[in-house]
Amino acid sequence: MQYRIRPEGATVSVSLEGQLNFAANEDFQKMLTELAAHKGKKVVFEMAGLSHIDSVGLGLLYIAKEDLGEGGSTITLAGPRDAVYRMLELTEAHKTFEVRR
């Protein structure tokens, strides 16, 4: 997984590319550390570049929700591809996260 963080006023956009799975754990944790500097902002994970997400990747999103939420941030998942959105639906994560298609 690769990511790019772009602060835009009260919002921070995070472009995710590749696969969000166990192999992405280290990079994801590094990203969360960087996002900690943006407390209280709306964080938008731009997911159009993700080709795959598995149960570990979903777990990482829940960790992000909890960690960033403690700092007053909210999370939106934006533009997931069909396969990624289907995983969000199957696990009912789309009921926990704000998802913009």
N, CA, C and O atoms as a printed pandas DataFrame, in Angstrom:
     atom_number atom_name residue_name chain_id  residue_number  x_coord  y_coord  z_coord
0              1         N          MET        A               1    0.844   -1.183    0.000
1              2        CA          MET        A               1    0.000    0.000    0.000
2              3         C          MET        A               1    0.882    1.236    0.000
3              4         O          MET        A               1    1.874    1.314    0.725
4              5         N          GLN        A               2    0.508    2.180   -0.813
5              6        CA          GLN        A               2    1.143    3.485   -0.804
6              7         C          GLN        A               2    0.083    4.503   -0.397
7              8         O          GLN        A               2   -1.112    4.284   -0.599
8              9         N          TYR        A               3    0.530    5.611    0.173
9             10        CA          TYR        A               3   -0.404    6.662    0.573
10            11         C          TYR        A               3    0.216    8.029    0.354
11            12         O          TYR        A               3    1.434    8.189    0.281
12            13         N          ARG        A               4   -0.668    9.004    0.252
13            14        CA          ARG        A               4   -0.236   10.403    0.144
14            15         C          ARG        A               4   -1.214   11.224    0.970
15            16         O          ARG        A               4   -2.428   11.115    0.797
16            17         N          ILE        A               5   -0.680   12.048    1.871
17            18        CA          ILE        A               5   -1.491   12.886    2.747
18            19         C          ILE        A               5   -1.467   14.314    2.214
19            20         O          ILE        A               5   -0.401   14.876    1.960
20            21         N          ARG        A               6   -2.683   14.906    2.044
21            22        CA          ARG        A               6   -2.799   16.280    1.547
22            23         C          ARG        A               6   -3.726   17.068    2.470
23            24         O          ARG        A               6   -4.942   16.887    2.413
24            25         N          PRO        A               7   -3.174   17.945    3.324
25            26        CA          PRO        A               7   -4.032   18.814    4.142
26            27         C          PRO        A               7   -4.729   19.842    3.247
27            28         O          PRO        A               7   -4.104   20.449    2.377
28            29         N          GLU        A               8   -6.037   20.028    3.476
29            30        CA          GLU        A               8   -6.830   20.982    2.685
30            31         C          GLU        A               8   -7.769   21.716    3.633
31            32         O          GLU        A               8   -8.964   21.422    3.673
32            33         N          GLY        A               9   -7.245   22.662    4.392
33            34        CA          GLY        A               9   -8.063   23.398    5.350
34            35         C          GLY        A               9   -8.469   22.514    6.509
35            36         O          GLY        A               9   -7.614   21.956    7.198
36            37         N          ALA        A              10   -9.791   22.378    6.733
37            38        CA          ALA        A              10  -10.309   21.573    7.840
38            39         C          ALA        A              10  -10.367   20.087    7.499
39            40         O          ALA        A              10  -10.788   19.270    8.319
40            41         N          THR        A              11   -9.941   19.742    6.286
41            42        CA          THR        A              11   -9.974   18.363    5.815
42            43         C          THR        A              11   -8.561   17.903    5.484
43            44         O          THR        A              11   -7.721   18.686    5.041
44            45         N          VAL        A              12   -8.320   16.621    5.707
45            46        CA          VAL        A              12   -7.066   15.999    5.288
46            47         C          VAL        A              12   -7.438   14.852    4.364
47            48         O          VAL        A              12   -8.124   13.917    4.777
48            49         N          SER        A              13   -6.991   14.918    3.118
49            50        CA          SER        A              13   -7.247   13.837    2.165
50            51         C          SER        A              13   -6.060   12.879    2.180
51            52         O          SER        A              13   -4.901   13.292    2.154
52            53         N          VAL        A              14   -6.382   11.600    2.222
53            54        CA          VAL        A              14   -5.354   10.559    2.216
54            55         C          VAL        A              14   -5.644    9.629    1.045
55            56         O          VAL        A              14   -6.610    8.867    1.076
56            57         N          SER        A              15   -4.815    9.692    0.021
57            58        CA          SER        A              15   -4.966    8.812   -1.140
58            59         C          SER        A              15   -4.301    7.478   -0.827
59            60         O          SER        A              15   -3.124    7.427   -0.472
60            61         N          LEU        A              16   -5.067    6.402   -0.963
61            62        CA          LEU        A              16   -4.554    5.054   -0.738
62            63         C          LEU        A              16   -4.473    4.323   -2.069
63            64         O          LEU        A              16   -5.390    4.400   -2.886
64            65         N          GLU        A              17   -3.364    3.611   -2.281
65            66        CA          GLU        A              17   -3.191    2.857   -3.516
66            67         C          GLU        A              17   -2.662    1.474   -3.213
67            68         O          GLU        A              17   -1.938    1.273   -2.238
68            69         N          GLY        A              18   -3.025    0.525   -4.050
69            70        CA          GLY        A              18   -2.537   -0.837   -3.892
70            71         C          GLY        A              18   -3.526   -1.695   -3.133
71            72         O          GLY        A              18   -4.726   -1.674   -3.405
72            73         N          GLN        A              19   -3.009   -2.453   -2.175
73            74        CA          GLN        A              19   -3.828   -3.370   -1.411
74            75         C          GLN        A              19   -3.743   -3.049    0.070
75            76         O          GLN        A              19   -2.656   -2.833    0.605
76            77         N          LEU        A              20   -4.893   -3.018    0.729
77            78        CA          LEU        A              20   -4.938   -2.786    2.165
78            79         C          LEU        A              20   -5.121   -4.147    2.831
79            80         O          LEU        A              20   -6.235   -4.660    2.938
80            81         N          ASN        A              21   -3.995   -4.722    3.280
81            82        CA          ASN        A              21   -3.987   -6.058    3.861
82            83         C          ASN        A              21   -2.866   -6.146    4.893
83            84         O          ASN        A              21   -2.299   -5.123    5.276
84            85         N          PHE        A              22   -2.543   -7.355    5.344
85            86        CA          PHE        A              22   -1.523   -7.534    6.373
86            87         C          PHE        A              22   -0.200   -6.893    5.982
87            88         O          PHE        A              22    0.473   -6.303    6.828
88            89         N          ALA        A              23    0.176   -6.999    4.735
89            90        CA          ALA        A              23    1.450   -6.444    4.275
90            91         C          ALA        A              23    1.497   -4.922    4.401
91            92         O          ALA        A              23    2.578   -4.333    4.427
92            93         N          ALA        A              24    0.325   -4.285    4.480
93            94        CA          ALA        A              24    0.253   -2.826    4.574
94            95         C          ALA        A              24    0.320   -2.319    6.015
95            96         O          ALA        A              24    0.349   -1.109    6.237
96            97         N          ASN        A              25    0.345   -3.220    6.991
97            98        CA          ASN        A              25    0.262   -2.844    8.396
98            99         C          ASN        A              25    1.297   -1.795    8.799
99           100         O          ASN        A              25    0.946   -0.785    9.410
100          101         N          GLU        A              26    2.550   -2.020    8.469
101          102        CA          GLU        A              26    3.619   -1.096    8.876
102          103         C          GLU        A              26    3.426    0.293    8.260
103          104         O          GLU        A              26    3.544    1.301    8.956
104          105         N          ASP        A              27    3.132    0.345    6.965
105          106        CA          ASP        A              27    2.911    1.633    6.297
106          107         C          ASP        A              27    1.672    2.324    6.859
107          108         O          ASP        A              27    1.661    3.545    7.015
108          109         N          PHE        A              28    0.629    1.553    7.163
109          110        CA          PHE        A              28   -0.594    2.130    7.699
110          111         C          PHE        A              28   -0.340    2.753    9.070
111          112         O          PHE        A              28   -0.830    3.844    9.361
112          113         N          GLN        A              29    0.425    2.060    9.906
113          114        CA          GLN        A              29    0.753    2.600   11.230
114          115         C          GLN        A              29    1.579    3.881   11.107
115          116         O          GLN        A              29    1.376    4.827   11.868
116          117         N          LYS        A              30    2.498    3.912   10.163
117          118        CA          LYS        A              30    3.296    5.124    9.908
118          119         C          LYS        A              30    2.374    6.274    9.488
119          120         O          LYS        A              30    2.534    7.406    9.945
120          121         N          MET        A              31    1.413    5.970    8.617
121          122        CA          MET        A              31    0.455    6.976    8.162
122          123         C          MET        A              31   -0.354    7.523    9.338
123          124         O          MET        A              31   -0.567    8.732    9.434
124          125         N          LEU        A              32   -0.810    6.636   10.240
125          126        CA          LEU        A              32   -1.573    7.091   11.400
126          127         C          LEU        A              32   -0.750    8.022   12.283
127          128         O          LEU        A              32   -1.278    8.989   12.832
128          129         N          THR        A              33    0.526    7.735   12.418
129          130        CA          THR        A              33    1.414    8.608   13.189
130          131         C          THR        A              33    1.480    9.993   12.553
131          132         O          THR        A              33    1.443   11.004   13.254
132          133         N          GLU        A              34    1.576   10.039   11.234
133          134        CA          GLU        A              34    1.606   11.320   10.526
134          135         C          GLU        A              34    0.270   12.055   10.666
135          136         O          GLU        A              34    0.245   13.278   10.803
136          137         N          LEU        A              35   -0.831   11.315   10.630
137          138        CA          LEU        A              35   -2.152   11.942   10.729
138          139         C          LEU        A              35   -2.444   12.480   12.127
139          140         O          LEU        A              35   -3.319   13.331   12.290
140          141         N          ALA        A              36   -1.733   12.001   13.123
141          142        CA          ALA        A              36   -1.940   12.473   14.498
142          143         C          ALA        A              36   -1.688   13.980   14.609
143          144         O          ALA        A              36   -2.204   14.628   15.520
144          145         N          ALA        A              37   -0.911   14.530   13.700
145          146        CA          ALA        A              37   -0.629   15.972   13.706
146          147         C          ALA        A              37   -1.822   16.793   13.227
147          148         O          ALA        A              37   -1.797   18.020   13.318
148          149         N          HIS        A              38   -2.851   16.146   12.725
149          150        CA          HIS        A              38   -4.019   16.837   12.166
150          151         C          HIS        A              38   -5.259   16.614   13.037
151          152         O          HIS        A              38   -6.343   16.353   12.517
152          153         N          LYS        A              39   -5.103   16.715   14.331
153          154        CA          LYS        A              39   -6.203   16.481   15.272
154          155         C          LYS        A              39   -7.405   17.366   14.959
155          156         O          LYS        A              39   -7.271   18.537   14.604
156          157         N          GLY        A              40   -8.579   16.766   15.104
157          158        CA          GLY        A              40   -9.826   17.502   14.954
158          159         C          GLY        A              40  -10.265   17.750   13.529
159          160         O          GLY        A              40  -11.315   18.353   13.304
160          161         N          LYS        A              41   -9.489   17.301   12.564
161          162        CA          LYS        A              41   -9.865   17.519   11.166
162          163         C          LYS        A              41  -10.628   16.324   10.615
163          164         O          LYS        A              41  -10.544   15.214   11.141
164          165         N          LYS        A              42  -11.363   16.572    9.557
165          166        CA          LYS        A              42  -12.065   15.494    8.852
166          167         C          LYS        A              42  -11.036   14.791    7.968
167          168         O          LYS        A              42  -10.374   15.429    7.150
168          169         N          VAL        A              43  -10.907   13.493    8.134
169          170        CA          VAL        A              43   -9.955   12.715    7.348
170          171         C          VAL        A              43  -10.740   11.938    6.290
171          172         O          VAL        A              43  -11.645   11.168    6.610
172          173         N          VAL        A              44  -10.377   12.155    5.036
173          174        CA          VAL        A              44  -11.044   11.473    3.924
174          175         C          VAL        A              44  -10.045   10.506    3.294
175          176         O          VAL        A              44   -9.049   10.915    2.698
176          177         N          PHE        A              45  -10.337    9.213    3.439
177          178        CA          PHE        A              45   -9.520    8.203    2.788
178          179         C          PHE        A              45  -10.037    8.027    1.370
179          180         O          PHE        A              45  -11.122    7.486    1.158
180          181         N          GLU        A              46   -9.256    8.487    0.404
181          182        CA          GLU        A              46   -9.595    8.339   -1.010
182          183         C          GLU        A              46   -9.198    6.924   -1.418
183          184         O          GLU        A              46   -8.012    6.600   -1.491
184          185         N          MET        A              47  -10.206    6.079   -1.685
185          186        CA          MET        A              47   -9.963    4.654   -1.871
186          187         C          MET        A              47  -10.015    4.178   -3.321
187          188         O          MET        A              47   -9.922    2.977   -3.577
188          189         N          ALA        A              48  -10.160    5.083   -4.253
189          190        CA          ALA        A              48  -10.270    4.678   -5.658
190          191         C          ALA        A              48   -9.027    3.926   -6.137
191          192         O          ALA        A              48   -9.111    3.118   -7.063
192          193         N          GLY        A              49   -7.895    4.182   -5.524
193          194        CA          GLY        A              49   -6.652    3.518   -5.920
194          195         C          GLY        A              49   -6.422    2.175   -5.262
195          196         O          GLY        A              49   -5.435    1.499   -5.552
196          197         N          LEU        A              50   -7.337    1.778   -4.365
197          198        CA          LEU        A              50   -7.210    0.466   -3.717
198          199         C          LEU        A              50   -7.829   -0.599   -4.598
199          200         O          LEU        A              50   -8.989   -0.490   -4.995
200          201         N          SER        A              51   -7.054   -1.630   -4.905
201          202        CA          SER        A              51   -7.577   -2.726   -5.719
202          203         C          SER        A              51   -8.144   -3.848   -4.859
203          204         O          SER        A              51   -8.923   -4.669   -5.344
204          205         N          HIS        A              52   -7.757   -3.889   -3.581
205          206        CA          HIS        A              52   -8.169   -4.999   -2.726
206          207         C          HIS        A              52   -8.118   -4.578   -1.262
207          208         O          HIS        A              52   -7.245   -3.812   -0.857
208          209         N          ILE        A              53   -9.058   -5.084   -0.479
209          210        CA          ILE        A              53   -9.034   -4.941    0.975
210          211         C          ILE        A              53   -9.480   -6.273    1.555
211          212         O          ILE        A              53  -10.418   -6.895    1.058
212          213         N          ASP        A              54   -8.798   -6.707    2.617
213          214        CA          ASP        A              54   -9.204   -7.946    3.269
214          215         C          ASP        A              54   -9.563   -7.648    4.721
215          216         O          ASP        A              54   -9.657   -6.485    5.113
216          217         N          SER        A              55   -9.767   -8.700    5.523
217          218        CA          SER        A              55  -10.199   -8.506    6.900
218          219         C          SER        A              55   -9.170   -7.736    7.725
219          220         O          SER        A              55   -9.540   -6.956    8.602
220          221         N          VAL        A              56   -7.898   -7.946    7.454
221          222        CA          VAL        A              56   -6.865   -7.191    8.170
222          223         C          VAL        A              56   -6.931   -5.722    7.778
223          224         O          VAL        A              56   -6.788   -4.846    8.630
224          225         N          GLY        A              57   -7.145   -5.449    6.506
225          226        CA          GLY        A              57   -7.286   -4.068    6.042
226          227         C          GLY        A              57   -8.475   -3.383    6.679
227          228         O          GLY        A              57   -8.401   -2.211    7.049
228          229         N          LEU        A              58   -9.576   -4.114    6.808
229          230        CA          LEU        A              58  -10.745   -3.555    7.501
230          231         C          LEU        A              58  -10.406   -3.250    8.949
231          232         O          LEU        A              58  -10.807   -2.217    9.487
232          233         N          GLY        A              59   -9.665   -4.153    9.577
233          234        CA          GLY        A              59   -9.241   -3.928   10.957
234          235         C          GLY        A              59   -8.402   -2.670   11.084
235          236         O          GLY        A              59   -8.521   -1.933   12.062
236          237         N          LEU        A              60   -7.558   -2.427   10.100
237          238        CA          LEU        A              60   -6.735   -1.209   10.111
238          239         C          LEU        A              60   -7.612    0.040   10.038
239          240         O          LEU        A              60   -7.323    1.043   10.690
240          241         N          LEU        A              61   -8.676   -0.022    9.251
241          242        CA          LEU        A              61   -9.592    1.121    9.173
242          243         C          LEU        A              61  -10.282    1.363   10.512
243          244         O          LEU        A              61  -10.470    2.511   10.916
244          245         N          TYR        A              62  -10.658    0.293   11.198
245          246        CA          TYR        A              62  -11.276    0.446   12.516
246          247         C          TYR        A              62  -10.287    1.024   13.529
247          248         O          TYR        A              62  -10.662    1.839   14.372
248          249         N          ILE        A              63   -9.026    0.602   13.445
249          250        CA          ILE        A              63   -7.986    1.180   14.303
250          251         C          ILE        A              63   -7.847    2.667   14.019
251          252         O          ILE        A              63   -7.737    3.471   14.945
252          253         N          ALA        A              64   -7.851    3.038   12.738
253          254        CA          ALA        A              64   -7.757    4.453   12.364
254          255         C          ALA        A              64   -8.931    5.234   12.926
255          256         O          ALA        A              64   -8.758    6.336   13.446
256          257         N          LYS        A              65  -10.121    4.668   12.823
257          258        CA          LYS        A              65  -11.325    5.340   13.332
258          259         C          LYS        A              65  -11.190    5.607   14.828
259          260         O          LYS        A              65  -11.505    6.697   15.305
260          261         N          GLU        A              66  -10.719    4.607   15.555
261          262        CA          GLU        A              66  -10.567    4.755   16.999
262          263         C          GLU        A              66   -9.450    5.740   17.354
263          264         O          GLU        A              66   -9.651    6.657   18.149
264          265         N          ASP        A              67   -8.273    5.541   16.756
265          266        CA          ASP        A              67   -7.122    6.401   17.069
266          267         C          ASP        A              67   -7.371    7.860   16.696
267          268         O          ASP        A              67   -7.115    8.761   17.494
268          269         N          LEU        A              68   -7.865    8.085   15.497
269          270        CA          LEU        A              68   -8.094    9.451   15.035
270          271         C          LEU        A              68   -9.283   10.076   15.757
271          272         O          LEU        A              68   -9.305   11.280   16.012
272          273         N          GLY        A              69  -10.272    9.245   16.084
273          274        CA          GLY        A              69  -11.439    9.732   16.816
274          275         C          GLY        A              69  -11.067   10.264   18.188
275          276         O          GLY        A              69  -11.675   11.221   18.669
276          277         N          GLU        A              70  -10.074    9.652   18.821
277          278        CA          GLU        A              70   -9.610   10.128   20.123
278          279         C          GLU        A              70   -9.070   11.550   20.035
279          280         O          GLU        A              70   -9.109   12.296   21.014
280          281         N          GLY        A              71   -8.565   11.923   18.861
281          282        CA          GLY        A              71   -8.058   13.276   18.642
282          283         C          GLY        A              71   -9.119   14.217   18.088
283          284         O          GLY        A              71   -8.812   15.356   17.735
284          285         N          GLY        A              72  -10.372   13.749   18.008
285          286        CA          GLY        A              72  -11.469   14.581   17.531
286          287         C          GLY        A              72  -11.684   14.576   16.036
287          288         O          GLY        A              72  -12.465   15.374   15.518
288          289         N          SER        A              73  -10.998   13.686   15.334
289          290        CA          SER        A              73  -11.162   13.599   13.880
290          291         C          SER        A              73  -12.278   12.633   13.511
291          292         O          SER        A              73  -12.600   11.714   14.264
292          293         N          THR        A              74  -12.859   12.859   12.345
293          294        CA          THR        A              74  -13.835   11.942   11.775
294          295         C          THR        A              74  -13.247   11.355   10.497
295          296         O          THR        A              74  -12.333   11.924    9.900
296          297         N          ILE        A              75  -13.782   10.213   10.090
297          298        CA          ILE        A              75  -13.267    9.528    8.903
298          299         C          ILE        A              75  -14.381    9.324    7.891
299          300         O          ILE        A              75  -15.501    8.950    8.240
300          301         N          THR        A              76  -14.052    9.575    6.635
301          302        CA          THR        A              76  -14.922    9.262    5.511
302          303         C          THR        A              76  -14.134    8.395    4.544
303          304         O          THR        A              76  -12.960    8.656    4.281
304          305         N          LEU        A              77  -14.776    7.368    4.018
305          306        CA          LEU        A              77  -14.176    6.524    2.982
306          307         C          LEU        A              77  -14.781    6.957    1.653
307          308         O          LEU        A              77  -15.996    6.880    1.469
308          309         N          ALA        A              78  -13.951    7.407    0.739
309          310        CA          ALA        A              78  -14.460    7.976   -0.512
310          311         C          ALA        A              78  -14.013    7.164   -1.724
311          312         O          ALA        A              78  -12.855    6.761   -1.832
312          313         N          GLY        A              79  -14.956    6.939   -2.626
313          314        CA          GLY        A              79  -14.675    6.363   -3.938
314          315         C          GLY        A              79  -14.149    4.950   -3.980
315          316         O          GLY        A              79  -13.308    4.648   -4.827
316          317         N          PRO        A              80  -14.618    4.036   -3.080
317          318        CA          PRO        A              80  -14.103    2.671   -3.171
318          319         C          PRO        A              80  -14.564    1.992   -4.464
319          320         O          PRO        A              80  -15.705    2.154   -4.895
320          321         N          ARG        A              81  -13.657    1.233   -5.065
321          322        CA          ARG        A              81  -13.994    0.438   -6.242
322          323         C          ARG        A              81  -15.047   -0.596   -5.860
323          324         O          ARG        A              81  -15.291   -0.839   -4.679
324          325         N          ASP        A              82  -15.660   -1.194   -6.858
325          326        CA          ASP        A              82  -16.738   -2.163   -6.619
326          327         C          ASP        A              82  -16.324   -3.286   -5.671
327          328         O          ASP        A              82  -17.061   -3.598   -4.735
328          329         N          ALA        A              83  -15.152   -3.903   -5.895
329          330        CA          ALA        A              83  -14.720   -5.030   -5.064
330          331         C          ALA        A              83  -14.483   -4.590   -3.622
331          332         O          ALA        A              83  -14.822   -5.314   -2.685
332          333         N          VAL        A              84  -13.911   -3.423   -3.448
333          334        CA          VAL        A              84  -13.653   -2.896   -2.098
334          335         C          VAL        A              84  -14.976   -2.543   -1.426
335          336         O          VAL        A              84  -15.177   -2.847   -0.250
336          337         N          TYR        A              85  -15.878   -1.902   -2.166
337          338        CA          TYR        A              85  -17.181   -1.550   -1.593
338          339         C          TYR        A              85  -17.960   -2.807   -1.210
339          340         O          TYR        A              85  -18.646   -2.834   -0.188
340          341         N          ARG        A              86  -17.848   -3.836   -2.029
341          342        CA          ARG        A              86  -18.540   -5.090   -1.730
342          343         C          ARG        A              86  -18.058   -5.659   -0.394
343          344         O          ARG        A              86  -18.863   -6.161    0.391
344          345         N          MET        A              87  -16.759   -5.583   -0.134
345          346        CA          MET        A              87  -16.222   -6.055    1.145
346          347         C          MET        A              87  -16.764   -5.206    2.300
347          348         O          MET        A              87  -17.065   -5.732    3.371
348          349         N          LEU        A              88  -16.885   -3.904    2.083
349          350        CA          LEU        A              88  -17.455   -3.026    3.114
350          351         C          LEU        A              88  -18.905   -3.414    3.391
351          352         O          LEU        A              88  -19.356   -3.385    4.536
352          353         N          GLU        A              89  -19.628   -3.775    2.337
353          354        CA          GLU        A              89  -21.023   -4.206    2.504
354          355         C          GLU        A              89  -21.125   -5.560    3.209
355          356         O          GLU        A              89  -21.913   -5.722    4.142
356          357         N          LEU        A              90  -20.332   -6.523    2.763
357          358        CA          LEU        A              90  -20.393   -7.873    3.325
358          359         C          LEU        A              90  -20.102   -7.882    4.825
359          360         O          LEU        A              90  -20.679   -8.673    5.571
360          361         N          THR        A              91  -19.217   -7.011    5.254
361          362        CA          THR        A              91  -18.828   -6.956    6.661
362          363         C          THR        A              91  -19.628   -5.915    7.442
363          364         O          THR        A              91  -19.432   -5.733    8.644
364          365         N          GLU        A              92  -20.533   -5.235    6.735
365          366        CA          GLU        A              92  -21.368   -4.165    7.299
366          367         C          GLU        A              92  -20.554   -2.979    7.803
367          368         O          GLU        A              92  -21.034   -2.192    8.619
368          369         N          ALA        A              93  -19.318   -2.854    7.312
369          370        CA          ALA        A              93  -18.489   -1.705    7.668
370          371         C          ALA        A              93  -19.092   -0.422    7.108
371          372         O          ALA        A              93  -18.852    0.660    7.643
372          373         N          HIS        A              94  -19.880   -0.535    6.028
373          374        CA          HIS        A              94  -20.495    0.649    5.439
374          375         C          HIS        A              94  -21.526    1.264    6.388
375          376         O          HIS        A              94  -21.971    2.392    6.177
376          377         N          LYS        A              95  -21.904    0.523    7.434
377          378        CA          LYS        A              95  -22.825    1.072    8.437
378          379         C          LYS        A              95  -22.067    1.804    9.545
379          380         O          LYS        A              95  -22.638    2.637   10.249
380          381         N          THR        A              96  -20.785    1.490    9.694
381          382        CA          THR        A              96  -19.934    2.096   10.729
382          383         C          THR        A              96  -19.253    3.353   10.212
383          384         O          THR        A              96  -19.132    4.345   10.931
384          385         N          PHE        A              97  -18.812    3.307    8.970
385          386        CA          PHE        A              97  -18.090    4.417    8.357
386          387         C          PHE        A              97  -19.000    5.200    7.423
387          388         O          PHE        A              97  -19.920    4.640    6.826
388          389         N          GLU        A              98  -18.741    6.487    7.302
389          390        CA          GLU        A              98  -19.382    7.259    6.249
390          391         C          GLU        A              98  -18.672    6.883    4.949
391          392         O          GLU        A              98  -17.455    7.029    4.836
392          393         N          VAL        A              99  -19.441    6.397    3.966
393          394        CA          VAL        A              99  -18.870    5.980    2.702
394          395         C          VAL        A              99  -19.493    6.822    1.596
395          396         O          VAL        A              99  -20.715    6.878    1.459
396          397         N          ARG        A             100  -18.639    7.478    0.808
397          398        CA          ARG        A             100  -19.089    8.233   -0.368
398          399         C          ARG        A             100  -18.648    7.479   -1.604
399          400         O          ARG        A             100  -17.458    7.231   -1.800
400          401         N          ARG        A             101  -19.598    7.119   -2.428
401          402        CA          ARG        A             101  -19.261    6.396   -3.652
402          403         C          ARG        A             101  -19.056    7.393   -4.740
403          404         O          ARG        A             101  -18.760    7.018   -5.875
